[in-house]
Amino acid sequence: MRNFGIVFGYSFRERVRSNSFKWMTLLLVALIAAVVLIPKFLGDPALNEGTVAVVNTSQLEIGDEALRTAVSPLYEWELAQPGDSEALTARLQSEDLAAIVRIEDGTAAAAPRITLSVNRQEDIDFAQNLAAYVERLNTNARIGALGLTGDQAAAITAQPDFAWNELNGGGKSMTETYLPVYALIVLLFFMIYLFAGNVATSVSVEKGSRIQEILITKVSPGQLLAGKVAGVGLAGMLQFAIIFGFGALIVNFAGSGEGLSVGGLSIDLSILGGPTLFVSAALFVLGYFFYSTLFAAAGSMVSRSEELSQASMPVAMLLMAGFMVAMVSLGSPDGTLAVISSYIPFLTPMVLLARVGAGEPALMEIVLPLVILAVSTLVVGWISAKIYRGGVLLYGQKPSVVTMLKMLGSTGKKASRSQPGTSAPGAKDAA
Amino acid sequence: MTLSIKHLGKRYEDKVVVDDISLTVEAGEAFGLLGGNGAGKTTTIRSVLGLLEYERGEVLWNDRPFLTNRPSVGYLPEERGLYPKETVSEQLVYLARLEGMKKQAAHKALKNWLERLGIGEHEHKRVEQLSKGNQQKVQIISALIHDPELVILDEPFSGLDPVNSDMLASVVKEQIAAGKALVFCSHQMMQVEQFCENIAIMKKGRMQIGGKLAEIKRSYGRSNLVLRSESDLTPVLNASGFTDIRRDAQEWMLKVSGEAQAHELMRRIGEAGIPLLKFEIKEPTLHEIFIEKVGEAV
């Protein structure tokens, strides 16, 4: 146990002091700062799609501010004179303008005429809003001309009373939960992949530099593996805390308010609620241990760290499969695929998260997969320690399924520790 | 403190790599484990340390199973292993602590060792920044820093220049004098002769010869004759039927069947009226015994 603590501390410090840790943390912190702060300083340039010139020759009163609020806030609205027509067309052709809108009076009974000039139709997306806005102005103007009383006018322009009738009231709304759960699954995937991948790298470096042979004369492979997995894992969590702590700080500081908005997409994790975040944390911890021991076993099979990506490919594929199934499960979190695959340990971390985040699983449907995952993690840890122990001394040999099975079949260090009795037949013969 | 290996046997697939090896290493002595490449030395050591499982025999420390009664071990593997990107002090303290040392004691021991081997200024450098010879010294410190009871050194002199070789030789002698049990694997026979009282020569997994070095030599008889003269001895030696003669400046070295043959030759040289400056009958060198037993040059 003492050696576990020493390996744990060393692995943690080694990871935190590594250049990749420092640079990755700095880079991500800088990225978050850039995403949050640059739009602030540049006045949200991402929200400006271009300028639209409006030539209004109708009787309707149209102002640029009204256009911004009623039609689209994404454009600059510029009121122009009919005489500027040629200059405007030239500006449109040189992409200086996104569009030219001409609003003219129609005949007495008809609605106003709107002409929308663009370079490509797909350039603009406010046509419907514009039509509705002009129609509303026109309606108001015509009602005004009729000289109706206020009540009469209100009766004509009254909007239907629209109410949602949600049958699954209080349940999770797909539109509300999809994005946050999606974000959480992506986050879980990358965290497990990065942190567990670090364990594989660390193991392969020890193997490649051959210090492993000295280490396992001092520490049992099980303690070495557990200390490393825990140390690198804690370093990963620290990195995560720094990045997101800084992210939260800067979002607060910059006054972005209720949620982090990236490229106009708002990700508000608060919608997920406590239980989902609690299950996510449990899934991260268990998923990390499950995969990092597998990655460590893969790392112990290579002779040089250059071969690592090839050896860890099967493990990465398992993780990727979980991600894929989780993505599919998001659309139908209580469907057969999602339910069954949430019980398969290597799929559990991400699929169960999709189920808990977007679906309505019963308590047992959450607890049971977690228990299965926990037990499998112990089994995988035991198997990985065996492969690790055998693999670390295997140099220059391609890891084959046969060699791995042999390692699993080996009696392990315990048996050899008590070898005077167990290896007796040979010894007695010889003696 | 005694390390005993009894009838150790290890095979890979169908190939026997260590076959019935028995040896004993006492405290305060160095045991020379010799053999050509692929003789099974490293496999024997790895089996002793529990890095490999073996099928036959047993390894004991003070007559109790080695791995359940494990002494503190200082191991210098043939394939050197250090963390290239970590500093000298960082990794040596780590390795020392894994052997049960307290952090402060480890730092203190480290300082002493770095000074002793003349690399004190490299304490906070990364290992990859050091020369090969200095890396080798760091590796040696990693094996000795925790004051182990059993020291296993696999080719400790490789990569060291003559000055550093002498420095390491004095360290090895200190370890022996301090009562450590020391297993010494080397191809450098001079070093083995310098330190080891007992040796074993392995070939293809089997022990070719083993025991006290002095006795082994004695059993070979005094078979080397060295002559020194200012005159040319070759005609007399040829006339006496000696063909396997090595000449080195003013010395002639030849094989004799025993002391009687050597004295007979001296008589003939005297009859020829050639003055001799040196006449010495010597035991075979370990190098010669090794070549004879292993059958290949080292």
HADDOCK unambig.tbl for C-alpha pairs under 7 A between the chains (distance, minus, plus):
assign (segid A and resid 3 and name CA) (segid B and resid 98 and name CA) 5.79 0.50 0.50
assign (segid A and resid 6 and name CA) (segid B and resid 98 and name CA) 6.92 0.50 0.50
assign (segid A and resid 206 and name CA) (segid B and resid 83 and name CA) 6.98 0.50 0.50
assign (segid A and resid 209 and name CA) (segid B and resid 81 and name CA) 5.32 0.50 0.50
assign (segid A and resid 209 and name CA) (segid B and resid 82 and name CA) 6.06 0.50 0.50
assign (segid A and resid 209 and name CA) (segid B and resid 83 and name CA) 6.36 0.50 0.50
assign (segid A and resid 210 and name CA) (segid B and resid 79 and name CA) 6.96 0.50 0.50
assign (segid A and resid 210 and name CA) (segid B and resid 80 and name CA) 6.57 0.50 0.50
assign (segid A and resid 210 and name CA) (segid B and resid 81 and name CA) 4.28 0.50 0.50
assign (segid A and resid 210 and name CA) (segid B and resid 82 and name CA) 6.88 0.50 0.50
assign (segid A and resid 211 and name CA) (segid B and resid 81 and name CA) 3.87 0.50 0.50
assign (segid A and resid 211 and name CA) (segid B and resid 82 and name CA) 4.99 0.50 0.50
assign (segid A and resid 211 and name CA) (segid B and resid 83 and name CA) 6.75 0.50 0.50
assign (segid A and resid 214 and name CA) (segid B and resid 75 and name CA) 6.89 0.50 0.50
assign (segid A and resid 217 and name CA) (segid B and resid 49 and name CA) 6.40 0.50 0.50
assign (segid A and resid 218 and name CA) (segid B and resid 98 and name CA) 6.15 0.50 0.50
assign (segid A and resid 218 and name CA) (segid B and resid 99 and name CA) 6.26 0.50 0.50
assign (segid A and resid 413 and name CA) (segid B and resid 50 and name CA) 6.89 0.50 0.50
assign (segid A and resid 416 and name CA) (segid B and resid 50 and name CA) 6.90 0.50 0.50
assign (segid A and resid 416 and name CA) (segid B and resid 53 and name CA) 6.14 0.50 0.50
assign (segid A and resid 417 and name CA) (segid B and resid 67 and name CA) 4.78 0.50 0.50
assign (segid A and resid 417 and name CA) (segid B and resid 68 and name CA) 5.70 0.50 0.50
assign (segid A and resid 418 and name CA) (segid B and resid 65 and name CA) 6.97 0.50 0.50
assign (segid A and resid 418 and name CA) (segid B and resid 68 and name CA) 6.97 0.50 0.50
assign (segid A and resid 419 and name CA) (segid B and resid 58 and name CA) 6.67 0.50 0.50
assign (segid A and resid 420 and name CA) (segid B and resid 58 and name CA) 5.45 0.50 0.50
assign (segid A and resid 420 and name CA) (segid B and resid 65 and name CA) 6.51 0.50 0.50
assign (segid A and resid 423 and name CA) (segid B and resid 55 and name CA) 6.33 0.50 0.50
assign (segid A and resid 423 and name CA) (segid B and resid 56 and name CA) 5.92 0.50 0.50
assign (segid A and resid 423 and name CA) (segid B and resid 57 and name CA) 6.82 0.50 0.50
assign (segid A and resid 426 and name CA) (segid B and resid 56 and name CA) 4.60 0.50 0.50
assign (segid A and resid 426 and name CA) (segid B and resid 57 and name CA) 6.18 0.50 0.50
assign (segid A and resid 427 and name CA) (segid B and resid 7 and name CA) 6.57 0.50 0.50
assign (segid A and resid 427 and name CA) (segid B and resid 56 and name CA) 5.37 0.50 0.50
assign (segid A and resid 427 and name CA) (segid B and resid 57 and name CA) 4.26 0.50 0.50
assign (segid A and resid 427 and name CA) (segid B and resid 58 and name CA) 6.86 0.50 0.50
assign (segid A and resid 430 and name CA) (segid B and resid 7 and name CA) 6.26 0.50 0.50
